[in-house]
């Protein structure tokens, strides 16, 4: 780069017009930066409050059009209270003692007195045939009227239930939670302390990497502090949007938001700081150097952020509410990040001057043309001499990894297989499954026209996967009436009914010609067998003329979630690719280069999933992956992976205009090699932090994105893309005028 160093104006002389424009621009950035700082600082207090507006119920994940959602909406007409079924499981090896049984029976009254427990549905205890295990049904209140209980409250109630059970338990009696409620609470509790844990671990990782990269005891603070401000600004916006139901925030979205902002923010900061240090070798004035650096880096950073934001917003085309919510939540995070990194950070750096780089302080020495010396320049020169073997070799390696892709199982996970550790609810669920009917507590719920209820019961009773025990398929009970009867001394004469169902007096009554039927399944609600049974039940009841029957319940929720995940994956991936292709074409003003970049990112993505399949199966021994996993991995890997290609190719285009295509590619690689590699390491490390969460999904996303970013950084962006572009030559710029310029 042949630049002329700007000279300072003589003392007392009026600044030239260019300097006045420069000063006004720098002042504007500084003012905006100050406002951003105030917003980010205020928003920091809302990071810890995001749990207050989280929603982790079915509505937060399933679309309103799902059949199970429609049945849930109908069920609300029959009761103002919606419960989350759960159990307390007691176990003693060798058999329960008389003292155990007495304590278990005494717990019933304690459970009913706990605020947040559906007292009228507490039932039991029941004992296993081997006499070692007992269980009591203790449903939690999930909704009252239009008010949904948040996750933190559910966790608190479940903990109080277990505390009450363990307080009166004789020595040696094990007490665990189980059922839908226990497993849901375990899932919600896995996100407990999310903000502090993830921020602490991510912060330590980023500090260590930045210390190694910059070898400065000071500079690491600037990008990390700016990223934390960006997270504060994003938290402020998301808190109020979620509180007013403009968007939905769940634990999954919050966890990804934190690592995405820290990782992407550090990436953007690295690019700006690298360009700033480069310009300090030319400009005596730190403001002039930052202004020039900003002009050079802002287009690439802005284009990168726009690509990620657009890719994330494409999730809005999905059916799952969890996908639709993740998009705007993370897009807000990236938008706040790019604003902070292009306003506050440059003002912050320019304010403190050159000493932030100490002890490697840059001075004016006209050495900003780092493209012609250093490790990356030698690497670029060698790559240029062997371009074709290099890109062919890189492609062969990626194809070898890609060959393992068919071994990736993404058909879904049972909730008991969704944890990387073994929470109390999983232990309790295994004990329950070994001792009692697995489908108990989470029946399939059929909403049907009351006139067809007998036909529906008959049809459902014949479905494979539905329990054949008496009372397994019945009109749903009215728990309020059951509670009144229990308080008054028991059931009316003539009970139980011959079919094992409760008497009509304590069943729900038709509402607007509709009624609910419960069907006990043989298998637990989150298993593939239960979901197949739901499919068969739907086929059976949909065929009954005039029934207008729909099937819901927990197993149906699981089934509908998996179906929607597959739909979203197949729909959104092509849309994201098309959007990114358009962005690249506009940015590079070419068509061939964007197509090549998309193909390399796709190859990298497939290779990453292939390696992930091997690691998940043979190293981590996971039972499988959620159908939504490939989609999330794709959005983050492609959107973030294309970032590095944007950083590289925008600089390549800038150098090509001055030096020709071949030299421009090699110079662009040399100039960006160090900063992009550092950025890739930082981003990979921050996403790897997700593995601290005890959830299989988080571990899978964390590993896959981290490995994919490193693969893209060291092989795709450093070897495959520049070597392929060098071999293709100036035709990469077709149909722009650069394609007809010097090679």
C-alpha positions, 0 to 999 in steps of 0.5 A: 500500500503506497500511502502518504503520511498525513502531516500535522497542520502548523500551530495556529493555522486553520485545518484544511477542509479534509481535516475539518471533515475528519474531525467532525466525523471522529467527533460524531463517532465519539458522541455516538460511542458515549451514548452507546456506552451509557445504554450498554452500562444501563443494560448490564443490570438486565442481563441477570433479569433475562430469566424473569422473561424466559418462557420454556413451556410448549408454547415457547417452542411449538407453533400455534398451528401444531395439532398438539398446540390446538388441543392444549388451547381447547383443554384450557376451556375445561379448566383454569389451571394447567398442570405439569405432571410429575412424581416423587419417587422413593426407593430403598434397596432391599425393600421399603420399611414400615417407617418408609411407608408411613413417611411416604403417606404422611408426605401427601399432606405436606405436598398439598400445602405447597404453593405452586402444587396442584393440590387437587391432583396430588395422588398416591402413593403406589408401590412397586411389586418388588416393594423397593419403590414407591411414587406419589403424583405431585403435579405442578401448576404451569398456568393459572388463567392467562398467567403462565408460571415461569421457569424459575418459579417451577424450579423453586416449587419442585425444589420445595417438594423434594425438600419436604419429602427428604425432610421426613424421610428415614435414613437410607430412603432415596427421594427423587423427582420424575415425570414430565415435571421433574424432567422439565425442571431439570432442563430449566435448572440446567440454564440456572446461573447461565449468565454468570457461568458463561460470561465468566468462562468466556471472559477468561478464555477470551482474555487468555487468547488476546494476551497471547495474540497481542502480548499486551497486558492492556489491549485485551481489555478494550475488545472484551469490555466493548463486547460486554457493553454490547451484551448489556445493550442487547439484554436491555432491548431483549428484556423489554421486547420479551416482557411485552411479548414482542418476541419470545426468549427461552433458555436456549436462545439466551445461552447462544446469545451470550457466546455469540455476542462475546465471540462475534464482538471480539472478532469485529474488534480484532479486525478494527484493531488490526487495521488501526495498528496498521494505520498508526505506522503511517499517521502521527495523529491517532485520530487520523489513524483511527479514522482511516482504519474505520473507513477500511474496516467498517465496510467488512465488519458491516457486511459481515454483521449484515450477513449474520443478521440476515441469516439469523432472521431467516429462522423466522420462516420456520414453524417452531417458535424456538427457531423463530425466537432465536433469530430475532434474539441473536440478530439483536445481539449482533446488531448491538455488537456491530454498533458498539464495535463501530462507535464506542470501541474506536472512540475508546481506543483513540482516546487512550492512544498508542500506549494501549499496544504496549510493549509493542507500540506502533510508531510512524515508520511507513511500515504499514504495508505488512503484505510484503513481509512476515510469516503470512506473506511467505505463506501466501507466496508459497501458496501462490506457487502451488495453488492448484495442488493446494486447493485440490488437496484441501478439497480431498481432506474435506471430502474425507470428513464429509464421508462420515456425514451419513452416520449422523443421527438427528432423529431426536433424543429422549429427554433422559438422554438430553443431559451430559450429566445425570440430574436427579430427575433422570435417576428418578425417571429410571427408577419409575420406569423400572417399577411402574407403567411408563406412560402414567402421568402423561396420557395422549389427550384427544379433543373430540365432538361429544357426540362421537366420544364413544366411537373415539374411545373404541377406536383409540382403545384398539391402537397399538401402543395404547394401554389395554388395562381397564380405565386406560381410555376414558373421558378426562377427569374433572380434578376440581370435582374429585377434590370436592368428593375427597373432602366430602368423604369419597366417591358416589355409590357404584364406583368404579365404573365397569370399564375402569373409568371414573364415574360420569359425575367426576368427568369433565362435561362437554363444552361447546359440544366438545369433550376431552378423552385421555389415553394412557400410552404404554411407553414414556412420552418422550420415546420414539415408541410413544410418538409412533403411537400418537401418529397411529392414534391420529390416523384412527381418530381422524378417520371417524366421521363427524368427530373432528378429533385432534390429538395432543398431550406430551407425547404429541408435543414431542412428535410435533416438535420433531416434525416441525424441526425437520420442516424448518431444516429443509426450508430455512437452509436454502433460504439462508444460502440464497440470502448470503449469495445475494449479500456477497454478490452485492458486496464483491460486485461479482457472481463467480466469487460469491458462488465459489465462496458459498460452495467452499462454505457448504463443503466445510459445513458438511465436513464439520458435520461428518467429524461431529458424527464421529465425535458424538458417536465414539468419543462423547457417546451421545444417544443421537441429536435433535433434528434442529441441530443441523439447522442451528449448526448450519446457520451459525457456521455458514453465517459466521464462516462466511464472515472470514471470507468477507474479511478476506475477499473485501481486502483482496478486492481492495488490493486487486484494484491497485495491484491486479488479481493474483497479487491482490489475492496474495496480499489480501491473504498476507494482510488478513492472515494473522487477524482472521486466524486470531478471530477464528480461535477466539470465536471457536473458544467462545462457542466451545464454552457452551459445553459447560452447560450439562445439555447434549444440545449445547455440547453439540452446538458448542463442539460443532461450531468451534470445530467448524470455525477452526476448520474454516479458519485454518483450511478453508479460508487460509488454503482452499479459498485463496488457492482456488481464486488464484487458480481461477484468476481474474474470472472470479470477478465476472461480470465486473470490470475487474475481470478484464483488468490485469491478471 
